[in-house]
Amino acid sequence: MLKINTQSEWIARANAVLPAGGFGNFDPGIIIARGEGSRVWDEDGNEYVDYLIGSGPMLLGHGHPEVMEAVLEQLPKGMTFFANNAKGIELAEAIIDAVPCCEQVRFVASGGEADMYAIRLARAYTGRDKILKFEGGYHGMSAEAQMSLAPSRQVNFPQAVPDSAGIPAGVAEQMLIAPFNDLDAVAALLGEHDDIAAIMVEPLQRIIPPLPGYLQGLRDLCDKHNVLLIFDEIVTGFRLAYGGAQERYGVTPDICTMGKIIGGGFPLAALGASAEIMKHFDKDQVGEGGWLMQLGTLSGNPVASVAGLKTMEVLRRDGVYDQLRATGAALQKMQTDALTDAGIPHQICGDETLFDIYFTDSPCRDYRSARHDDPQRNALYNNSLRASGVFKSPGKLYPSLAVTDADLELTRDAVRKAVEVILRAG
C-alpha cells in the first residue's frame, strides 16, 4: 500500500504560510502530531523518546493523567477571565511557598515577558538604567535580552552586540556584557559604573554550570554596590530542585523569573520578589512616577494555573527529584562511556536535570569556551540520534520523569549507533 507522506505535505503547507517554514522555535523539518508520556510521534508516524519536552515544560511527560484530570475539571468552569481567579491565587501562594526570594508574584504569559518586566522592575526600584548581563545568557526576546546572546563576532567586554535587526542603537548603551563565571570582570564593571540597576543571570547559563562560589560572589558584589540580582529561572525553576536554582545553589536573588514548569504545559510565567520591590506594580503605593504598568490578557488564567498547581503537587512527592537526577545521571553515563571507549574527546556540560555534550577536551566555563572543536561531529551525532528515535535539541537534553527503563535502553542503542557514525566519518 502506498504510504502518504503527510509530513512532507505539512512542511510544504508550513513553507507557504510561515516565515522560514516554522514557528521560530525548533527544526521546521519535523512536524509533531502527538505526545504521550515519554514519547512523541511525527506526522509520518515515526516514534521518538522525547528529550526536548517542549523545551522544558513537560517535566512530568505528555498527558500526565493527574494534570489532565485537573485541566478537564477546570475547562467547563471557564478558560480565561482577565480578572482574578482562585486558581491563579492558589498558584501564586504555592510559588511563594517554594521560591526563597518571592514574597509576591506577578503573572504573565511567557518567560520572555517575565524577563522583560524583571528588567523594568529593577530600573523602577533603583532609579538606574543600565543592566549587566552575561555573554551567551538567554533572557527572552526583548531588545535588552537580544544583546550578546549568541554574537557571531567577538568584541571587547563590556560592549554589547545586538543579535537581531530592529533594535535601536541606543539599547546597547544601556547594556553591559561580562563573561560568565568571571567575578573579577563583574567586580571591575561595578567599580566603574554607578548607574547599574541589576545583574541578570541564568544561574545555570544554558547548560554551563556556575563555578563553586560564583553565584554567592555575585550576591556579595550586588550587596556591596547596592545593585539588584536577578535570577532568570525560566528553565531552572522547579527543575534543578523544587525551589529552583535558589535552593540548589543556596543563593537568593532579589528578583527571579519563572516559566515553563509552573504552567504545566500551558502559557504561563511569573516574576517574583520581596513585597518592597513588587510594590512598584501598585500605583497606590508608589504613585504615578514609580508605577510599573503591567497587564496581559492571559495572565494567571485558570487552566494554566490548575495545570501548574497539579504539576507542582506531583513534584513535592517523596523521591521525585532523586528519580529525575538518576535518569539524568544514567543518560550522562551511557553517552560519556560510549564516547570515551571510542576515544572521542568530549565534555558533559550541565546538571543531571539538563545537560548536553560538547565535542571538545577543553573545559566549558563561558560562552566562548563552550564550543565544539568540530561542529560537524555534533550535527552527525544528533542527526543519528534522531534517526534512531531520540528527539532532542542540538544543544540540550531534558530528562523527564516519564522516561522509562525501555526508553533508556533505546537511547543507549541510539548512542552506540551515533558514536559509530562519528567514527566512520573520521
C-alpha positions in Angstrom: 0.0 0.0 0.0 1.3 3.5 -0.9 2.2 5.4 2.2 1.0 9.0 2.2 3.9 11.2 3.3 1.9 13.6 5.4 4.9 15.2 7.0 6.2 16.4 3.6 2.7 17.8 2.9 2.6 19.7 6.2 6.1 21.0 5.6 5.0 22.3 2.2 2.0 24.0 3.8 4.1 25.5 6.5 6.5 26.9 4.0 3.6 28.7 2.3 2.3 30.4 5.4 5.1 30.7 7.9 8.4 32.6 7.6 11.3 30.1 7.2 8.6 27.4 7.3 8.3 27.4 11.1 7.2 29.0 14.4 10.8 30.3 15.0 11.4 27.6 17.6 12.6 24.1 16.7 13.7 22.4 13.4 10.8 23.0 11.0 11.7 19.8 9.2 9.8 17.7 11.7 6.0 18.1 12.4 4.9 16.6 15.7 1.5 15.0 15.6 1.1 14.0 19.3 2.8 13.2 22.6 2.1 10.6 25.2 4.2 10.0 28.4 7.8 10.0 27.4 7.2 9.7 23.6 6.2 11.9 20.7 5.1 10.9 17.1 5.6 12.9 13.9 3.1 13.2 11.1 4.6 10.2 9.4 4.0 8.0 12.5 7.7 7.8 13.5 8.0 7.4 17.2 10.7 9.1 19.4 11.7 9.2 23.0 11.2 12.9 23.8 14.1 14.7 25.5 13.0 18.1 24.1 9.8 18.0 26.2 8.5 21.3 24.8 11.8 23.0 25.7 11.3 22.1 29.3 7.7 22.4 30.5 6.7 18.8 30.2 8.7 17.6 33.2 6.0 15.0 34.0 5.7 13.9 30.4 2.9 14.4 27.9 -0.7 13.9 29.0 0.1 13.2 32.7 -3.2 11.8 33.9 -3.5 13.9 37.1 -2.7 17.1 35.2 -5.2 16.1 32.5 -7.9 15.5 35.2 -7.3 18.9 36.7 -7.5 20.7 33.4 -10.6 18.8 32.3 -12.3 19.7 35.6 -11.5 23.4 35.1 -12.4 23.8 31.4 -16.2 23.8 31.8 -15.8 26.4 34.6 -14.0 28.9 32.3 -10.8 29.2 30.3 -9.8 32.8 31.0 -11.4 35.8 32.6 -9.0 38.8 32.5 -9.8 39.0 36.2 -8.6 37.5 39.5 -9.5 33.9 40.0 -9.0 31.5 42.8 -6.7 29.0 41.0 -4.3 31.8 40.0 -4.2 33.0 43.6 -3.5 29.4 44.8 -0.7 29.1 42.3 0.8 32.3 43.5 0.7 31.0 47.1 2.4 27.7 46.0 5.2 29.6 44.2 5.8 31.8 47.2 6.0 28.8 49.5 8.6 27.2 47.2 10.9 30.0 46.0 13.1 31.8 48.6 13.2 35.3 47.0 9.4 35.6 46.5 7.0 37.3 48.8 4.8 38.3 45.9 4.5 37.3 42.3 3.0 38.9 39.1 1.8 36.5 36.3 2.5 36.9 32.6 2.0 34.6 29.7 5.6 33.8 28.7 9.1 33.7 30.1 10.3 36.4 27.7 7.6 38.7 29.2 8.7 37.9 32.7 12.3 38.7 31.9 11.3 42.0 30.2 9.3 43.1 33.3 12.1 42.0 35.7 14.5 44.4 33.9 11.9 47.1 34.0 11.1 46.4 37.7 14.8 46.7 38.6 15.0 50.0 36.9 11.9 51.3 38.6 13.1 50.3 42.0 16.6 51.6 41.7 16.1 54.6 39.5 19.0 53.5 37.4 19.0 52.3 33.7 21.9 50.0 33.0 21.7 46.2 33.1 24.7 43.9 33.4 24.2 40.5 31.6 26.4 37.7 30.6 27.6 36.8 27.1 25.6 33.8 25.9 22.8 34.3 28.6 19.3 33.9 27.3 16.6 36.1 28.7 13.8 36.2 26.1 13.2 38.3 23.0 13.2 41.9 24.4 15.6 44.4 22.9 17.8 44.2 26.1 17.8 40.5 26.1 18.8 40.3 22.5 22.2 41.7 23.3 25.2 39.3 23.1 23.0 36.2 23.3 24.9 34.5 20.5 27.2 37.0 19.0 28.8 35.9 15.7 31.8 38.2 16.3 33.9 38.6 19.5 34.2 42.1 20.8 35.8 43.5 23.9 33.8 43.4 27.0 31.6 45.1 28.1 30.4 46.1 24.6 27.0 44.7 23.7 26.4 43.2 20.3 22.8 43.1 19.1 21.6 39.6 17.9 18.6 40.9 15.9 17.6 43.5 13.4 15.1 46.1 14.6 16.9 47.1 17.8 17.7 50.8 18.3 21.4 51.5 18.7 20.7 53.3 22.0 19.7 50.0 23.6 23.3 48.7 23.5 24.4 51.8 25.5 22.3 50.6 28.5 23.7 47.1 28.5 27.0 45.9 29.9 28.2 42.5 28.9 30.6 40.3 31.0 31.9 36.7 30.6 30.0 34.1 32.7 31.9 32.6 35.7 34.3 35.6 35.9 33.8 37.5 39.2 36.8 39.8 38.6 35.2 41.1 35.4 31.9 41.8 37.2 33.7 43.5 40.1 35.6 45.8 37.7 32.4 46.8 35.9 30.6 47.5 39.1 33.5 49.6 40.2 33.5 51.6 37.0 29.7 52.2 36.7 27.5 53.6 39.4 24.3 53.6 37.3 23.7 49.8 37.1 20.2 48.7 38.2 20.7 45.0 38.2 22.8 42.0 37.2 20.7 39.5 35.3 21.9 35.9 35.1 20.8 32.4 34.4 22.1 30.5 37.4 22.8 27.6 35.1 23.7 29.5 31.9 22.1 27.5 29.1 23.9 24.3 30.2 27.1 25.9 31.7 27.2 25.4 35.5 28.4 28.2 37.8 31.8 27.6 39.3 31.8 27.0 43.0 31.2 30.2 44.8 30.4 32.2 41.7 26.7 32.9 42.4 27.4 33.8 46.0 30.2 36.1 44.7 27.6 37.8 42.5 25.3 38.1 45.5 28.1 39.7 47.6 29.1 42.1 44.8 25.5 43.2 44.4 25.1 43.9 48.1 28.4 45.8 48.1 27.4 48.1 45.3 23.6 48.3 46.1 22.7 46.6 42.8 19.8 44.1 42.4 20.5 40.5 41.5 18.0 38.9 39.1 17.9 35.1 38.6 16.4 34.0 35.3 14.8 30.8 36.5 12.6 30.2 33.5 14.5 27.0 32.8 15.9 26.1 36.3 12.8 26.9 38.3 11.3 23.6 39.7 13.8 21.6 37.6 17.1 21.8 39.5 15.2 21.5 42.7 11.6 22.2 43.9 12.9 25.7 45.0 14.9 26.0 41.7 18.5 27.2 41.5 18.0 29.2 44.6 17.5 26.0 46.6 20.1 24.0 44.6 22.9 26.5 45.0 21.9 28.2 48.2 21.9 31.8 46.9 18.9 34.1 47.0 18.4 36.8 44.4 16.4 40.0 44.7 14.1 39.2 41.8 13.5 36.0 39.9 11.6 34.9 36.8 9.9 31.6 36.4 8.1 29.9 33.5 7.8 26.5 31.7 7.1 24.1 34.6 4.8 26.4 36.6 2.3 26.4 33.7 2.2 22.6 33.4 2.5 22.9 29.6 0.2 25.9 29.2 1.3 29.5 28.6 2.1 31.0 32.0 5.1 32.6 33.6 5.8 34.9 36.6 8.3 37.2 38.2 8.7 37.5 41.9 10.5 39.4 44.6 10.0 41.0 48.0 6.9 43.0 48.7 9.1 46.1 48.9 10.3 45.6 45.3 7.0 44.3 44.0 5.1 47.4 45.3 6.1 49.1 42.0 3.2 47.2 40.4 0.8 49.0 42.8 0.2 52.7 41.9 -1.5 53.4 45.2 1.8 52.6 47.0 4.3 54.2 44.7 2.4 56.9 42.9 2.3 57.7 39.2 6.0 58.3 38.8 7.1 54.9 40.4 4.3 52.8 39.0 5.2 49.9 36.6 2.3 49.2 34.3 1.8 45.6 33.5 -1.2 43.7 32.2 -1.9 40.8 29.9 -4.9 39.1 28.5 -3.9 35.6 29.7 -2.0 36.4 32.8 -2.9 34.0 35.6 -5.6 32.2 33.6 -7.2 29.3 35.5 -6.4 26.5 33.0 -2.7 27.1 33.1 -2.9 27.7 36.9 -4.5 24.3 37.7 -2.0 22.6 35.4 0.8 24.2 37.2 -0.7 23.5 40.6 -1.0 19.8 39.9 2.4 19.6 38.4 3.9 21.2 41.5 1.9 18.9 43.7 3.5 15.9 41.9 6.9 17.4 42.2 6.6 17.7 46.0 6.2 14.0 46.4 9.0 11.9 48.0 11.8 10.8 45.8 10.7 12.7 42.6 13.9 14.7 42.3 16.0 11.7 43.1 14.3 9.9 40.3 14.9 12.8 37.9 18.6 13.0 38.8 19.0 9.3 38.5 17.6 9.3 35.0 19.8 12.2 34.0 22.9 10.5 35.5 22.1 7.4 33.5 21.8 9.4 30.3 25.1 11.1 31.0 26.9 7.9 31.8 25.8 6.0 28.8 27.0 8.8 26.5 30.3 9.5 28.2 31.1 5.8 28.4 30.4 5.2 24.7 32.4 8.3 23.6 35.3 7.6 26.0 35.5 4.0 24.8 35.7 5.3 21.2 38.4 7.8 22.1 36.2 10.8 21.1 37.1 13.9 23.1 34.0 15.4 24.8 32.7 17.2 27.8 29.4 16.5 29.6 28.2 20.1 30.4 25.3 20.9 32.7 23.3 19.4 35.6 21.8 15.9 35.7 18.4 17.6 35.1 19.6 19.5 32.0 22.8 19.0 30.0 24.4 18.1 26.7 27.8 17.2 25.2 30.4 19.4 23.8 32.8 17.7 21.4 36.0 19.2 22.9 38.6 18.2 25.5 38.7 21.8 26.9 36.6 22.9 30.0 33.4 24.7 29.2 33.0 27.7 31.6 31.6 30.5 29.5 30.1 31.3 26.1 33.5 31.5 24.3 34.9 28.2 25.7 31.6 26.2 25.4 32.2 25.2 21.8 32.6 22.1 19.7 36.1 21.6 18.3 34.3 20.1 15.3 30.7 21.3 15.0 30.1 18.7 12.3 30.5 15.9 14.9 27.7 17.4 16.9 25.5 17.5 13.8 26.3 13.9 12.9 25.7 12.8 16.5 22.3 14.5 16.8 21.1 13.5 13.4 21.9 9.9 14.1 20.2 10.0 17.4 17.0 11.3 15.8 17.2 8.7 13.1 17.3 6.1 15.9 14.3 7.5 17.6 15.8 10.0 20.1 14.2 13.5 19.9 16.3 16.3 21.4 17.6 19.8 20.7 21.0 20.0 19.1 22.3 21.8 22.2 20.3 20.4 25.2 18.9 17.3 26.6 16.0 17.5 29.1 15.3 14.3 31.1 11.8 13.9 32.3 10.0 12.0 35.0 8.2 10.0 32.3 11.4 8.3 31.0 11.3 4.5 31.5 13.9 1.8 31.5 12.8 0.9 28.0 13.4 4.5 26.9 16.9 4.4 28.4 17.7 1.1 26.6 16.5 2.6 23.3 18.6 5.7 23.9 21.7 3.6 24.8 21.4 1.7 21.5 20.9 5.0 19.7 24.0 6.5 21.3 26.1 3.5 20.3 25.0 3.9 16.7 25.7 7.7 16.8 29.2 7.0 18.0 29.8 4.6 15.2 28.6 7.3 12.7 31.2 9.7 14.1 33.9 7.1 13.9 33.1 6.2 10.3 33.2 9.9 9.3 36.7 10.1 10.7 
